[in-house]
Amino acid sequence: MTDVFINYRTGDGEKTAALIDQELSRRFGSGRIFRASKSVAPGRPYPDDLLNGLRRSSVLLAVIGPDWTNFRERLRDPQDWVRRELVEAFARELPVVPVLDGRKTDRLSKKDLPGELARLADLQSIAFSTQDTGAGLKRLGDVVADMVPGLHDLDLDDAASLVPDSVVNTVGDVSGTAVQSRDFTGDVGNTVVKGAGGPVHTGHGDIYQNSRHDSGGRHFSGNGMTYFEGDQHGGIQHRFGEPDRREDDVR
């Protein structure tokens, strides 16, 4: 479903309309924003697709550039598409937001408008300056998000994915719960994990840390060597400052 319809005049505001479309599409999804030159596919019936897009929308943004009111004859032409879209929006009581693109004045004058469009002069508008397009697009996106609650803000999804406290588990083939040490610091069932450099597990079995384990029960130990064998009960010792030796090795 289209939520935002962008109304603009070719020759007066089409570049700003394209910028608005690009930003709102990035933030809410391209399918939620209707701009005729993008949304009407080649070979499609232009009038039907355009009016259907308008009727599916929740708000119309009317991009009004510096020369917009100079097209007075066209604004009075019932077949002019800028006029038709605005008249259709008013008839459907669709919210219309004038976006004043680079205009020296911040409000339209009723004397410059045909009677069917005079309501534009009474509507609260948004000034859009090409000297600070980033701020203007951000503000416009926030206004649209407030006016159309059904819009899904993709920026919020991106922010949530960057929360530092989130836990990401890439361990496969695990029955139960697995937490990687890089993602967690704290207590896990009486086991403390703090910046571990390798796998940590609890339960039955052997744990070898920074060592080489040969089959047949032979283990190598020496400076900085730590290993745990059997059920993990009792103390943990580290041996430093002694020559390396091979334990349980028959020469």
C-alpha positions, 0 to 999 in steps of 0.5 A: 500500500502506498502511504505518501504521494509526492505531487510536483511540477516538472520544471519547478520542483522535480529535483526536490521531489526526487530527493524527497522520494529517495530519502523517504524510500530509504527510511520507509521503503520504496513501495510506500512512496509514490512519485509518478516518474518512478512509480508508473512503469513503462507501458502502464496506463498513466492516469489509472496508475496515478489516481490509484496511487493517490487513492491508496495514500495517506498524505500528499506532499505538494512540492511548490517551487519558486515558479510554481504560481507562474504556471497559472494558466496550467493550474486553471486547466482541469486536465493539468495533472498537478491540479488534478492530483490536488483537487482529488486529494481535497475531495478525498479529504486527504491531508496535504502538506505544502513543501515550499522549495527554495521560495522567498516567502513561506506562504502562498497567496490566495490571489495567485491560486484558482478557487479550487486550490485556494485551500493551499494558502491556508495549510501549514507548510514546510520550508525546504532549503537546498542549502541544508537538504539533510536537515530538511529531509530529516524534518520532512521524514519525521513529519511524515512518520507522525502523520502516518503511524502505519509507516514502518521506520527502517531507521529504527530497525538499524538502530536496534541492530547496533545496540551494544548489549545485544547477544549474537550467537554464531555457534552451531550444532549446540543442544541447549544454550550457547553464548560466545564469550565475546558477546557476554560478561557475567555469571552463568550458573556459577561460572564466570566468563570474562573476556575468555580467549577460547571456549568455556564449558561446564559439566563433565569432561576435560578442558585444555587451555592453550595446550596440545592434547595427545591421545592416550592420556599424555598431556604437556604442561609448562610455563603458563600451561593450564589443564583440567581433567575429569569432573571440574571440582577443586582448585585451579593452579597455574604453573610458572617459572619451571622448566617444561616437562612431559607428564605421564610419558614413559620414555 
